[in-house]
């Protein structure tokens, strides 16, 4: 008796089933298509009913048309201002010792 892994039990959706997650899906022949939740998986014109596999999630967080500030790379000057104190000489003497 052979040991079955978790991947052996995985079943990809087939044509005419409902899409559960927004993403880019590829069928058995490698044709990729963007599908949204609630749509049905299309049939292939040559294969008919085919199996679909999720290739990539759709991720869209640019609702206002601007890039999220957390995703913008910060310059070295900005990082130095926000960095921790690495030397005791940078400590401001407040007389509260």
N, C-alpha and C positions, 0 to 999 in steps of 0.2 A: 504494500500500500504506500503510495507516495504522499508526501506532505504538501498540502495545498496552501499557497500564500494568500494574502488578502487580495492581491491583484487578480487572482483566478476567480474570485467571486464578484468582481466588479462588472456591471453591465452598463454599457453606454446606451443612451437613448437612440431610438430609431425614428424614421420618418413618421409623421403624423402624430407624434407625442408632443406634449406641451413643453416649452422651454421654461426652466425653473430659474436660471441665472443669466443675466445679461453678459454677453461675451462673444468672442470669435470662435466659431466651431468649424471643424474640418470633417468631411465625410471620408469614406474608405479610399476614395481616389485622390484625396488631398485638396479637394475644392473647399476653400474657406469662405465663410459667410458670416456677417454680423447679424446676430439674432438677439431679440429683446424678450424679456420675461412676458409670458402670456401668448407669444406667437407659437406656431407649430413648426416642427422641423420639416423642411421641404423634402420632396422626393427628388432624386436625381433623374434627369431626363433619360439617361441611358441605363442606369442600374435599377431604377424604380425605388423601392424602399431601401434605404441605406442606414448604416450606423453612423452616428455623429459623436465626435469627441471634442471636449472643451480645450481650446488651445491657449486662450488668454482672456482674462476678465476685462470688462470695460470699466474704466475708472475715470470719472469726469467730476472734478471738483472746482471747475472754473465757471461757476454760475453767473458771476457778474462780469465776465469777460476779462478779468485781471488774474494774474498769477498769484497764488497764495504766498504771502510773505515768508512763510516757513520754508518754502521750496526754493527761494532765491539764495544763491551762494553768497556768503558774506566775505567781505574783503579782510585782509590780515589786520588792518587798523581797527576794524570793528571787533574782531576777535580779541585783540590785545586789550581793548577797553573793558570787555566783559570777562576777561580771564581772572582766575583767582590770584591772590597775592602769593608770589613764589619766593619772595625775599623779605626778610624783616626790615630792610631799609625802606620798603614801600609802605610800611605801617605808619599811619599818622599818629603822632604823639598827642593824645588828648588830655593827658594828666590824670587819667583815671586808674592808674596802676595800683 
